[in-house]
Amino acid sequence: MPKVLIIEDELNIAELERDYLEVYGFDSDIATTGEEGLKQAKVNTYDLILLDFMLPDADGFELCKELRKTLDIPILMVTARKEDIDKIRGFDRGADDYIVKPFNPNELVAPVKAHIARYDRLINREQKQNIIQIRGLVIHSGSRQVFINGEEKTFTAKEFDLLHFLGTNPNIVFTKEHLFERIWGYDSTGDNTTVTVHIRKIREKIEEDPSNPQYIETIWGVGYRFKK
Ligand code: CA
């Protein structure tokens, strides 16, 4: 189901947008401030963003620019003021389209559908599916990037490989031997403590409290399990 992020400070409008979209089979999340919107856009995967031009804590253009730093998905500006339209049209590398308030269901849903369909043609689905997301943790397989609650963390090659392997095989217990062979290979020097050391380093980066891990659990006497 396509998912839309609605960034809109007026809750009644945000809910109206959500309801209209729901009828047409779109799922949506609502963020009522620019800051919250940015955060949600970083930790979740969306197909399109509906961005209110006038937010109390953010300028629509600035927020759009910020979102564009990491996102390629269509961004549709929503404005109540006709005088904003020319500005939005003239804004380079920003919004893909605009919607004028008040709108009827079709005026909202038609451009949303059209932009999502166009974007899907541009980016193949496979590339989008290369993202593993578990709660606040996002792992990008292609670019080998890891984000925790929207913040990017730096990983060594082996740390990434280990986290990626566990993340793609959630809820399965792996022994240290298995993980070592899988990530380092039979011929590598090192032993199971290499795995322990790497798990500790990964936890320091992704866990709020590494001594009480929420992602990678220790199964005593056996190994590790990625909790989904
Ligand atoms: Ca507003």
Residues whose N, C-alpha, C, O or C-beta is under 5 A from the ligand:
A	BS01	CA	D9 D52 M54 L55
